[in-house]
């Protein structure tokens, strides 16, 4: 990307910055249906699980600072869901609006195809138009709208599921 921002695989040394971004989202937005900030150990456990399962974790590096991160992981753990993943993209507040989420999501879509995944799912709060529009720009389509399934900031929240089908056919088991 022009302005010194590029995507690279996350390293364990990035976890404090990833935690700061994630906790800011928890405390200030409805993008994560959690009310309590996470600990560094929780982020390390999450990262270790991603690495153990060969799932990507990317960071947007802005001249040495982590400007955002993205990943995908199991949608559901039962065997017949093995070709489906759930995506996550988060950008640090001061870097929003610069197109970073596009490069992070683009990296995930490319990697999903390379890893032979077939369906990518995004669970997005219905009030998060920015994220909904980002995913739609990549071809994700709304496949479900769950009414009032979350409660945060003193109000009920709707959750939308968007899906992108990656053009591939699984090989033999």
Secondary structure, DSSP 8 states (H G I E B T S, - for coil): -TTSEEEEE--GGGHHHHHHHHHHHHHH-SSS---S---HHHHHHHHHHHHHTT--EEEEEETTEEEEEEEEEES--SGGGTTEEEEEEEE-GGGTTSSHHHHHHHHHHHHHHHTT--EEEEEEETT-HHHHHHHHHTT-EEEEEEEEEEEETTEEEEEEEEEEE-S------
